[in-house]
Amino acid sequence: MALLPILEFPDPRLRTRAQPVNQVDDAIRTLIDDMFQTMYAAPGIGLAATQVNVHKRVIVIDVTESHDQPVPQPLSREQQSARRAVRERAADGGRPALTAPQLHTPYDA
């Protein structure tokens, strides 16, 4: 596992459209492991692949204080509840977005 560099706003690569994941293979599994390690080290509660300059629809989430309920997944339009959980948890803790650490404002739910 490796720590990945997190892009920070206003990096234009953050606007790159992520591509769908058609198959979860070893490369995607490694990416997910690296993303979790990066997210926990930041620290954060969610991280999208685009934030680490990998433009695939993959997101990792763990909204627990103990970091024991990780949720890795390719992101589809139907998975809005995961995004909502991240916004709610961020609003509770007031944590900054990993790509904009200078901004420490809760998200709008």
C-alpha positions as CSV (number, residue, x, y, z in Angstrom):
1,M,0.0,0.0,0.0
2,A,1.1,3.5,-0.7
3,L,0.2,7.0,0.3
4,L,-1.0,8.9,-2.8
5,P,-0.6,12.7,-3.3
6,I,-3.9,14.5,-2.9
7,L,-4.6,17.2,-5.4
8,E,-5.6,20.5,-3.9
9,F,-8.0,23.2,-5.2
10,P,-7.6,25.0,-7.6
11,D,-5.8,22.2,-9.4
12,P,-7.6,21.8,-12.8
13,R,-7.2,18.0,-12.7
14,L,-9.9,18.0,-10.1
15,R,-12.4,18.9,-12.9
16,T,-11.5,15.9,-15.0
17,R,-14.5,13.7,-15.7
18,A,-14.0,10.3,-14.1
19,Q,-14.6,7.2,-16.2
20,P,-16.8,4.3,-15.1
21,V,-15.2,1.2,-13.7
22,N,-16.3,-1.8,-15.8
23,Q,-14.5,-4.5,-13.9
24,V,-13.0,-4.6,-10.4
25,D,-9.6,-6.2,-11.0
26,D,-6.4,-6.2,-9.0
27,A,-5.4,-2.7,-10.1
28,I,-8.7,-1.3,-8.8
29,R,-8.3,-3.3,-5.5
30,T,-4.8,-1.9,-5.1
31,L,-6.1,1.6,-5.8
32,I,-8.8,1.2,-3.2
33,D,-6.3,0.0,-0.6
34,D,-4.0,3.0,-1.4
35,M,-6.9,5.4,-1.2
36,F,-7.9,4.1,2.2
37,Q,-4.4,4.5,3.5
38,T,-4.2,8.0,2.1
39,M,-7.6,9.0,3.5
40,Y,-6.8,7.7,7.0
41,A,-3.4,9.5,6.9
42,A,-4.9,12.8,5.8
43,P,-7.2,12.3,8.0
44,G,-10.5,12.2,6.2
45,I,-13.8,10.4,5.9
46,G,-14.1,10.1,2.1
47,L,-11.8,10.2,-0.9
48,A,-12.6,10.1,-4.6
49,A,-10.1,8.7,-7.1
50,T,-10.1,12.0,-8.9
51,Q,-8.7,13.6,-5.8
52,V,-5.6,11.4,-6.2
53,N,-5.4,12.1,-9.9
54,V,-6.9,8.7,-11.0
55,H,-9.9,9.6,-13.1
56,K,-12.1,6.5,-12.4
57,R,-15.4,6.4,-10.6
58,V,-14.2,5.0,-7.3
59,I,-14.7,6.4,-3.9
60,V,-13.8,5.2,-0.4
61,I,-15.7,6.2,2.7
62,D,-15.5,5.5,6.4
63,V,-17.6,7.8,8.5
64,T,-16.9,6.0,11.8
65,E,-14.7,7.5,14.5
66,S,-13.0,4.1,14.9
67,H,-12.3,3.7,11.2
68,D,-13.6,0.1,11.2
69,Q,-16.4,0.3,8.6
70,P,-14.8,1.1,5.3
71,V,-16.9,1.3,2.2
72,P,-15.0,0.9,-1.1
73,Q,-17.0,1.0,-4.2
74,P,-17.3,2.1,-7.8
75,L,-19.6,5.1,-7.7
76,S,-22.9,4.9,-9.7
77,R,-25.7,7.4,-9.9
78,E,-27.8,5.2,-7.6
79,Q,-25.4,5.5,-4.7
80,Q,-26.3,8.9,-3.5
81,S,-26.7,7.7,0.1
82,A,-22.9,7.4,0.4
83,R,-22.4,10.9,-0.7
84,R,-25.1,12.1,1.7
85,A,-23.5,10.2,4.6
86,V,-20.2,12.0,3.9
87,R,-21.8,15.4,3.9
88,E,-23.7,14.6,7.1
89,R,-20.6,13.3,8.9
90,A,-18.5,16.3,7.7
91,A,-21.2,18.7,8.9
92,D,-21.1,17.0,12.3
93,G,-17.4,17.2,12.6
94,G,-16.7,20.3,10.6
95,R,-13.8,18.6,8.8
96,P,-12.3,20.2,5.8
97,A,-12.4,18.7,2.3
98,L,-9.1,16.9,1.6
99,T,-8.7,18.8,-1.7
100,A,-9.3,22.2,0.0
101,P,-7.7,21.9,3.5
102,Q,-7.7,25.6,3.9
103,L,-11.5,25.6,3.9
104,H,-12.9,24.3,7.2
105,T,-16.6,24.7,6.5
106,P,-19.3,22.1,7.0
107,Y,-20.9,20.8,3.8
108,D,-24.5,21.7,2.8
109,A,-26.6,18.5,3.2
